[in-house]
Amino acid sequence: MRIGCIGGRAWLVTAEGQGVDIAAASGGKFPVDPQALYEAWDEVRAWARGVPADSYAPVDPATLQLPVPRPRQVFAIGANYRAHAAEAGVEPPEQPVIFTKFPSCLTGPNDPVAIRHDRVDWEVELVVVMGREARNVRAADGWDHVAGLATGQDISERAIQRLGPMPQFSMAKSLPGFGPVGPLVVTPDEFANPDDLALGCAVNGVTMQASRTSDFIFPVGELIEYISRLMPMYPGDLIFTGTPEGVGATRKPPIFLKPGDVLTSWVEGIGTLTNPITEEPSR
């Protein structure tokens, strides 16, 4: 099953690009608001299996919006790919490195990202969307609590990140527009192996990152176990699971995003984000 958002309304979308407005097709059984769907995820999935084929109509990918607009919590994982830890010159962590992205940074799969800093970097990520409340969940049961997966970008301002005696991860990665997510939320059963997905990103058509989630240090189930033992996770919460090697800051010389660039990001079986980089008006 694939969930999208068009015109602020939740849509059921097929792999072939056909879609149906969920609230309209269900006769109002389910809400217009896509965020509310995750609170009734099992019921939505059961209903979706019975939607008649003739209910669907073509969906323009350019109309897709942020499919998880108001999560209560957005967790993010640092140094979770072996190759990225190596390029950053750090030892693989012994437990997940967790920070938060403020929900106000989230934006859609086709939205421009306005910047006003000189060291803005890309970080393509697999994003986990929770579908059930999780408390003290075992790693083996982690996937049972996942609604679906999305493509994400943990856009980062490196100067702010390194400002002061301690890293400023949350602030540097939560400026407006620094969290594109989409284009759809895809249920785990749509993948042959959701623990091994290709992902990557490009700037102006030049590939900058290309890897697979099988390079995770902490797979999705282990992340859910670790977080849920510390605090509850709720339906619609997000986990940005970390980025692979190829970020701009570690290149020689470093490369950063600038106005006029187009940042594209993809995850196998989910789809592509296309975010033009623009200049934020001076204040």
C-alpha positions as CSV (number, residue, x, y, z in Angstrom):
1,M,0.0,0.0,0.0
2,R,1.1,3.5,-0.8
3,I,-0.1,6.7,0.8
4,G,0.3,10.2,-0.6
5,C,-1.0,13.7,-0.1
6,I,-2.6,15.8,-2.8
7,G,-4.2,19.2,-2.0
8,G,-3.9,18.5,1.7
9,R,-5.9,15.3,1.4
10,A,-4.8,11.7,1.9
11,W,-4.7,9.6,-1.3
12,L,-4.2,5.8,-1.9
13,V,-1.7,5.5,-4.8
14,T,-0.7,2.4,-6.8
15,A,2.8,1.5,-8.0
16,E,1.5,2.3,-11.5
17,G,0.7,5.9,-10.6
18,Q,-3.0,5.6,-10.2
19,G,-4.7,7.1,-7.1
20,V,-7.9,7.7,-5.2
21,D,-9.0,10.2,-2.6
22,I,-9.3,8.1,0.6
23,A,-11.9,10.2,2.4
24,A,-14.1,10.4,-0.7
25,A,-13.7,6.7,-1.6
26,S,-14.4,5.5,1.9
27,G,-17.6,7.6,2.2
28,G,-16.0,9.6,5.1
29,K,-15.0,6.6,7.1
30,F,-11.4,7.9,7.1
31,P,-10.3,11.5,7.5
32,V,-9.1,13.9,4.9
33,D,-5.9,14.6,7.0
34,P,-3.1,12.2,6.0
35,Q,-1.6,12.5,9.5
36,A,-4.7,11.1,11.1
37,L,-4.5,7.9,9.0
38,Y,-1.6,6.6,11.0
39,E,-3.8,6.4,14.1
40,A,-6.0,3.9,12.4
41,W,-3.4,2.2,10.2
42,D,-4.7,-1.4,10.5
43,E,-8.2,-0.3,9.5
44,V,-6.9,1.7,6.6
45,R,-4.9,-1.2,5.2
46,A,-7.9,-3.6,5.5
47,W,-10.1,-1.1,3.7
48,A,-7.6,-0.4,0.9
49,R,-7.6,-4.1,-0.2
50,G,-11.2,-3.7,-1.2
51,V,-11.1,-0.5,-3.2
52,P,-12.5,-1.2,-6.7
53,A,-10.0,-0.9,-9.6
54,D,-12.3,1.5,-11.5
55,S,-12.1,4.0,-8.6
56,Y,-8.5,5.0,-9.5
57,A,-7.4,7.9,-11.7
58,P,-3.9,9.0,-12.9
59,V,-1.9,11.0,-10.3
60,D,0.5,13.7,-11.4
61,P,3.7,13.2,-9.3
62,A,4.3,16.9,-9.3
63,T,1.2,17.4,-7.2
64,L,2.3,15.1,-4.3
65,Q,2.9,16.9,-1.0
66,L,4.3,16.0,2.4
67,P,2.6,12.7,3.3
68,V,3.3,13.0,7.1
69,P,2.7,16.7,7.8
70,R,2.5,16.8,11.6
71,P,4.4,14.0,13.4
72,R,4.6,14.4,17.2
73,Q,8.3,13.2,17.2
74,V,11.0,13.2,14.6
75,F,14.0,11.1,15.5
76,A,17.2,11.2,13.5
77,I,20.2,8.8,13.6
78,G,23.8,9.9,13.2
79,A,26.7,7.8,11.8
80,N,24.5,4.8,11.0
81,Y,26.3,3.7,7.8
82,R,29.7,2.0,8.1
83,A,31.1,3.8,5.0
84,H,29.8,7.2,6.2
85,A,31.4,6.7,9.6
86,A,34.6,5.9,7.8
87,E,34.5,9.0,5.6
88,A,33.8,11.2,8.6
89,G,36.8,9.7,10.4
90,V,34.8,8.3,13.4
91,E,34.6,4.8,14.8
92,P,31.3,3.0,14.3
93,P,29.1,3.8,17.4
94,E,28.4,1.1,19.9
95,Q,24.8,2.3,20.3
96,P,22.6,4.5,18.1
97,V,23.5,8.2,18.0
98,I,20.1,10.0,18.2
99,F,19.1,13.6,17.8
100,T,15.9,15.3,16.7
101,K,14.8,17.2,13.7
102,F,12.1,19.7,14.7
103,P,8.9,18.9,12.8
104,S,8.7,22.5,11.6
105,C,11.6,21.7,9.2
106,L,9.5,19.1,7.2
107,T,8.6,19.9,3.6
108,G,7.2,18.1,0.6
109,P,8.8,16.0,-2.2
110,N,8.5,18.8,-4.8
111,D,9.0,21.9,-2.6
112,P,11.8,24.4,-3.0
113,V,14.3,24.8,-0.2
114,A,15.4,28.4,0.5
115,I,18.8,28.8,2.0
116,R,20.8,31.8,3.3
117,H,24.0,30.0,4.4
118,D,27.2,28.9,2.5
119,R,27.7,25.4,4.0
120,V,24.4,23.7,3.3
121,D,24.9,19.9,2.7
122,W,22.8,17.0,1.5
123,E,22.1,13.7,3.3
124,V,19.7,11.3,1.6
125,E,18.0,9.0,4.1
126,L,15.4,6.2,4.4
127,V,12.6,7.5,6.6
128,V,10.5,5.2,8.8
129,V,6.9,6.1,9.6
130,M,5.5,4.5,12.7
131,G,2.1,2.9,12.5
132,R,1.6,1.7,16.0
133,E,2.6,2.9,19.5
134,A,5.9,1.3,20.5
135,R,7.0,0.8,24.0
136,N,9.8,-1.7,24.9
137,V,9.6,-3.3,21.5
138,R,12.0,-6.1,20.7
139,A,14.1,-5.7,17.6
140,A,12.5,-8.8,16.1
141,D,9.1,-7.2,16.4
142,G,10.2,-3.7,15.2
143,W,8.8,-4.0,11.7
144,D,5.4,-4.9,13.1
145,H,5.2,-1.3,14.4
146,V,6.1,0.4,11.1
147,A,3.4,1.9,8.8
148,G,5.7,2.5,5.9
149,L,8.9,3.9,4.5
150,A,9.6,7.2,2.7
151,T,12.5,8.9,1.0
152,G,14.0,11.8,3.1
153,Q,16.7,14.4,3.1
154,D,18.4,15.5,6.3
155,I,19.6,18.8,4.8
156,S,22.3,20.2,7.1
157,E,24.0,23.5,7.7
158,R,27.6,22.5,8.6
159,A,28.8,25.8,10.1
160,I,25.9,25.8,12.6
161,Q,26.4,22.1,13.2
162,R,30.0,22.8,14.3
163,L,29.4,26.0,16.1
164,G,30.5,26.0,19.8
165,P,32.1,23.3,21.9
166,M,29.4,20.7,21.2
167,P,27.7,19.6,18.0
168,Q,24.5,21.5,17.2
169,F,22.9,18.7,15.2
170,S,19.2,19.5,15.9
171,M,19.5,23.2,15.1
172,A,21.7,22.8,12.0
173,K,19.4,20.2,10.6
174,S,16.0,21.8,11.4
175,L,16.1,25.1,9.5
176,P,12.9,25.8,7.4
177,G,12.7,23.2,4.6
178,F,15.6,21.1,5.8
179,G,13.5,17.9,6.0
180,P,11.9,16.9,2.6
181,V,10.0,13.7,2.9
182,G,7.9,11.7,0.4
183,P,6.8,11.3,-2.3
184,L,4.8,8.4,-0.8
185,V,4.7,6.3,2.4
186,V,5.1,2.7,1.2
187,T,4.2,-0.3,3.4
188,P,7.1,-2.8,4.2
189,D,5.3,-5.7,2.5
190,E,5.8,-3.9,-0.9
191,F,9.6,-4.7,-0.7
192,A,11.3,-8.0,-1.3
193,N,13.6,-7.1,1.6
194,P,13.0,-3.8,3.4
195,D,16.3,-4.1,5.2
196,D,18.3,-3.9,1.9
197,L,17.2,-0.9,-0.3
198,A,19.2,1.1,-2.7
199,L,19.2,4.9,-2.1
200,G,21.1,7.9,-3.4
201,C,21.0,11.6,-4.3
202,A,22.2,13.9,-7.0
203,V,22.9,17.6,-7.4
204,N,22.1,19.0,-10.9
205,G,22.0,15.4,-12.2
206,V,25.4,14.4,-10.8
207,T,25.2,11.5,-8.4
208,M,26.6,12.4,-5.0
209,Q,25.5,9.5,-2.9
210,A,24.7,5.9,-3.8
211,S,24.5,3.0,-1.3
212,R,22.2,0.4,0.2
213,T,20.5,0.3,3.6
214,S,22.2,-3.1,4.2
215,D,25.2,-0.9,5.2
216,F,23.3,0.2,8.3
217,I,25.2,-0.3,11.6
218,F,21.8,-0.4,13.4
219,P,19.0,-1.8,11.2
220,V,15.4,-0.5,11.6
221,G,14.3,-3.2,14.1
222,E,17.3,-2.3,16.4
223,L,16.6,1.4,16.1
224,I,13.0,0.8,17.2
225,E,14.1,-1.4,20.1
226,Y,16.6,1.2,21.3
227,I,14.3,4.2,21.1
228,S,11.2,2.5,22.4
229,R,13.0,1.3,25.5
230,L,13.9,4.9,26.3
231,M,10.6,6.6,25.4
232,P,7.3,5.8,23.7
233,M,6.9,6.2,19.9
234,Y,3.6,7.1,18.5
235,P,1.7,6.5,15.2
236,G,3.0,9.0,12.6
237,D,6.3,9.5,14.3
238,L,9.3,9.6,12.0
239,I,12.8,8.1,12.1
240,F,15.4,9.5,9.8
241,T,17.7,6.5,9.7
242,G,21.0,8.0,8.8
243,T,22.9,8.9,5.6
244,P,25.4,6.9,3.6
245,E,28.8,8.1,2.3
246,G,29.1,10.9,-0.2
247,V,28.1,14.0,1.7
248,G,29.5,17.3,0.5
249,A,31.5,18.3,3.7
250,T,33.9,15.4,3.4
251,R,34.8,15.9,-0.2
252,K,38.1,17.4,-1.2
253,P,37.5,20.2,-1.8
254,P,34.1,20.3,0.0
255,I,31.0,20.9,-2.1
256,F,27.8,22.6,-0.8
257,L,24.4,23.5,-2.1
258,K,23.8,26.9,-3.7
259,P,20.8,28.7,-5.0
260,G,19.9,27.4,-8.5
261,D,20.8,23.8,-7.7
262,V,18.3,21.0,-8.0
263,L,18.6,18.3,-5.3
264,T,17.1,14.9,-6.2
265,S,16.9,12.0,-3.8
266,W,15.6,8.5,-4.1
267,V,15.0,5.2,-2.4
268,E,14.4,2.0,-4.3
269,G,10.7,1.1,-4.5
270,I,9.5,4.5,-3.0
271,G,10.3,7.3,-5.4
272,T,12.1,10.5,-5.8
273,L,12.2,13.9,-4.1
274,T,13.0,16.8,-6.4
275,N,13.8,20.0,-4.4
276,P,15.0,23.1,-6.1
277,I,17.4,25.1,-4.0
278,T,16.5,28.8,-3.9
279,E,17.9,31.9,-2.1
280,E,16.1,33.0,1.0
281,P,15.3,36.7,0.8
282,S,17.5,38.9,3.0
283,R,16.1,40.0,6.3
